[in-house]
């Protein structure tokens, strides 16, 4: 009877897994492995039932409106040293799309997560990854907190190579990230060659070789982030260009014409929605929402060459991080962000259209 039940579970299209009381996976049918590795978690439905001994049975389905991704070929990926499975954790859809295009063109299987908690859920449910690209600052659970949680997980998953991604250019951020347990640190906007080279180097090194190494944890009593890093003086005037063509040309080179165009379209759409949220939050004195949205806009605008907007968002965020919050200045700078962004988006849209027109003219 037990064999017949296992055979039936192996044939069903629903993903089914059994966990023990310590959240370790005991059994998973093939559909489970395919779904949780090939489909983003936000496109899945999990129905979980706790057992009397503290364990859990979890059943996984694809949401009806979601289009399942192609199922990865685990055997070919495992036998090809140039490929592997990578989790991209970033709260910006456009940032994830650009990174996904770069990695898929190199043969990697990509799993996306919009926040740190989703990454933890994936790993607990048995998703295995050769490497994680972790955005440092995400809402709810930031990338460094997520990294520390991963390093304390039981088993080999705790040794998964992690690359921290951040728009912060300060060397101090590099140091703080490494103290949290990341293996390397890359500044945004992502440079394709540097990213791929770093990934290949980390994946080539077996995490098990560092089994005796313990992650270095930050001191238990740290001063505030602004006190540790210091906030350099920033000019009130914006000196950077509205649109940095060099960054965009690199984006087209890294992600391809179609990938760059798709990324720009997604970025423009999500930024328009983000500006509405910021404007509404300002009218309601909701500084937490303003801070979160400005942070994401700082990162994404830098990725798509909007240097002036990125600089303004970085200045605004630095005021949020000050130990003595200057609300009047925050409000003034945030309103300036809302006023500048439409001009920057128009410039980006015009550049994208002109480049597409030039490409069509050569066909």
N, C-alpha and C positions, 0 to 999 in steps of 0.2 A: 504493500500500500504506500509506504514512504517513497519508494522509487517512482511510483505512478504519479504521486503528487509533485515530485521534483521535475519529472518529465513535463507535466502540465504547466508548471510555472515557467519552464524554459521556453515554452512555445507561445506564451501569451505576449501581447504587444505592450502591456502595461509593465512598467519597471517595478520589481518587487525586491525588497531587501530586508534582512533581519539584523538587528543590532543588539548587542549585549548591554548590560547595565552601565558600562563605561563608554558607551557610544562607539564601540568598535564594531565594524561590519563583520557579521558571521556568515551570511549567505547573500548572494545577489544573482538574479537571473541575467541572461545576456541583454535583455531589453533595458534593464536598469543601467548597465554600463554604457550602452549606446546613447540613451537619453541624457544622462547627466553629464556625459562628455561632449555630446554633439549639439546640445541645445542650451541656451542661456537660462539661468534659473528663473528669471522673471517670466519666461514663456512656459513654465512647468507648473503643474498642480501636484501637491504632495498631500496624501491622506495618511496620517500616522496614528497608530494605535499602540498605547503603552501596554506592556505585559505585566503580569503579577510579580515577576522576578526583577522588574526594573528595566527590562529590555524593551524593544520597540519593533513593530512591523511597519514599514513605510512602503506605500504604493505610489508610483509616480506616473502621471499622465501629461501629455502635451495639451496646452490650452487650445480650444477649438479654433480660435482666430490666429494662432501662431503657425508659421510655416516652418516645419522642422528643417534644420540644416542637414547637409549631407553627412551621413554617418562616417566617422573617421575609420580608416583602416589601421587598427592598432598594430597588426603584425608588420606591415610595411614600414610604419613609423618607427617601430622598435628596431628594425634591422637597418635603418638608414640613419647614419650618424649626423646627417645634416638637418634632420627634421626632428620634431618632438611636439609635445603639447604644451601650450603656454596659456596661462590665465592672465587676462588684461583686466585690472581693477582700476576703474576711473569713473567718476560720476558724470563725465561729459560724453555724450553719445558720439559727437564729432571727433573727439580725441581718440575714442576707442576705434572708430571706423578707420581713421588714418593708420593707427598702429596695426589694426587687423589687416589692412591692405598690404602693408609692408611685410608683415610676418607670413601671410599666406603666399605672397609671391616668392618667398624663400622656402616654401614647403612645410611650414609649421601648421599644426592644427590649433585653432584659437578658441578659447572659451572666454566669454565676457562676463564681467560682474560690475555692477554700478556702485557697490559700496563694500566696505570691509566685512560686514556681517555676512554678506552673500558668499564671500570667499571662504570664510570659516565654515559656513553651512555646506558648501561644496566639498571641502576637504573631509569634513566629518562624515559625509554620506558616501565617501569612497572615491571621489574624483581624484585621479592622480595626474600631476603636472610635472613636467621637466623643469619649469621655471615660472615665476610669477612676476609680472610687471605691476608694481604697486604705486599708485598715485599717493603722494604723501598726505595731502589734505583733502579729505572727503567728509561729507556730513555724517553725523551719527557716530561712526567709528573711523578715525583717520588711519592712514596707511601704516604709521609707526606703531600705533596701538595694535593693529591687526597683525603686524609682523611679530610683535612680542608674544601675542596669543599663539601664533603658529609655532614659534620656537619652543613653546611649552607643551605642545600637543604630543601625545605618546606615539612612538613608532617613527619610521623613516620620514613620514610627512613633515616632521619638524625640521628636517635638513633640506627641504626644498629650496633651491637657490631663489633669492628675491632681489630684484633690481628696483630701487626707489626712483620715482620720477617726480620732479618738482620744477616749478617755474622760479623758485628761489635760486639766486645765483651765488649766495653767500657760502663761503667755505664752511662756516659754522653749521649750516644745515646738513652738509655732507657728513660732518663729524657726528651730529646728533642722530642722523639716520643710521649710521654704522653702529652707534651705541645701542640702537634698538634691535639690531640683529640682521640688517640687510647686508647683502654681499657686495653690492655696488650701488652707485648713485649717478644718475644721468639727468642733466638739466633739460627742461623743455625750452623751445621746441625740439622734438626728437630729431637727431641726425641719424639717418638710416645706417650709414657705414659703422658709426660708433656703436649703435644699438646692436646690430647683428654681430659685430666682432665681440662685444662684451658678452652677449648671450651664448655664443658658441664656446667661449672660453669657460664660462661658468657651468654649462651643461656638460662639457667634456670632463670636468672635474667631478669625480664621484662624491656625492654628499656623505656617503658612508665613511670616507677617509677621514672625515672630521668628526667622527662619532664621539670622541672624547672631549671635544671642544665645547665649552659652555658659552652661550650667548652672553655678551657683556650687557648688563642692564644699567640704565642710567641711575645716578644717585637717587636715593629715596626722597630726599628733600631738595628739590630744585627751586630756584627762583622762577619767576614768571618768564615766559618765552622772550618777552621784550627786554627784560633785564639781562638775560643770558646773551642774547644776540646783539642787543643795542639797536637803536633805530637811527641810521645815518640821515644826515640832513638832506632833504629832497627839495629841489626848487619847485615853487608853485607853478611856474610856467612849464608848458610841455614842449620839449625841444625835438623829440623824435618825429619822424615822418608819420603821417596818418597811415600810409600803406608802404610796407617794406617789400619791394618787388623781389629782392634776393631770397627772402624767406619763402615767398610764394613759388618762385621758380624751383627752389629746392624741394618744396612740397610736391610739385608736379613731377619732378624727377624721381622722388622716393615712392610716391603712391601711384604714379601713372596718371595720364590725363583723365580717365574716367573716375579713378579713385579720388583725385583731387577735386574734380567738379562735384562729385557726390558729397564729399566731405564739406565743401564750401556751402552747398545747398542746405545740408543738415545744420551746419553751424549758424547760418543766417536765420533759419527758422527757429532753432532753439534759443538764439540770442534775442530775437524779437519777443519770444515768450518770457525770457528772463527779465527783460526790461520792464515788461508789464508787472511782473512780480516785485521788482525793486521799487517801481513807482507806487504800487499799492502799499508795500511795506513802509515806505517813507511817509505816506499819508496816515498810517496807523502807528507810527513810532515803533515799528517792529525791527529793531536794529539787528536782531539775530538773523532774520531772513536776509536783510540787506548784506550783512557780512558774508553769509554763505554764498549768495548769488554773485557778489562782487569777486569773491575768491575764484569761483569757477570761471567767470568771465575773464579774469586776469590770465588764467592758464590758456583758455581756448583762443582768446584774441591774439595771444603771442604765437600760438601754433599757426594761425592763418594770416600772420604778417601785419596785424593791426597794432603796430608798435605804440602809437600814441595812446590808444585806448588801454592797452596792457599796462603802460607806465602809470596812467591815471588810476587804474584799479589797484596796482601795487602800492601806490602812495596812500590810497584810501584804506587798504588793508593794514598798512603799517600803523595808521592811527588807531585802528581797532585793537592792535596788539600792544599799544602803549599802556603802561601801568596806570596812567591818569587819563581816562577816556575824555576826549574833547568832542562832545556830542555835536556842538555847533559846526565844527570843522568837518566832522563825518557827514553831517547832513548836506553841507555845501558841496563837498567832493562827490558824494553819491548822486546828487542832482546833476552835477557836471558830467558824471558818467552817463546818465540817462540822456543828456543833451548831446554829448559827443558821439555816442554809439550809432545813431541813425546815419550820420555823415560817414562814419567809418564803414558801415555795412554797405552803403551805396557805392563807395569807392571800391570795395571788394567785389561787389556784384558786377560793376562795370568792367573791372579787370577780367573777371571770369568770362563774361560775355565776349569781350574783345578777343580774348585768347581762343575761345571756342570758334569765333568767327574766322580768326586767322587760320586755325586748323582746318576748318571746312573749306576755306578758299584754296588750300593746297591739295585738296582731294581731287 
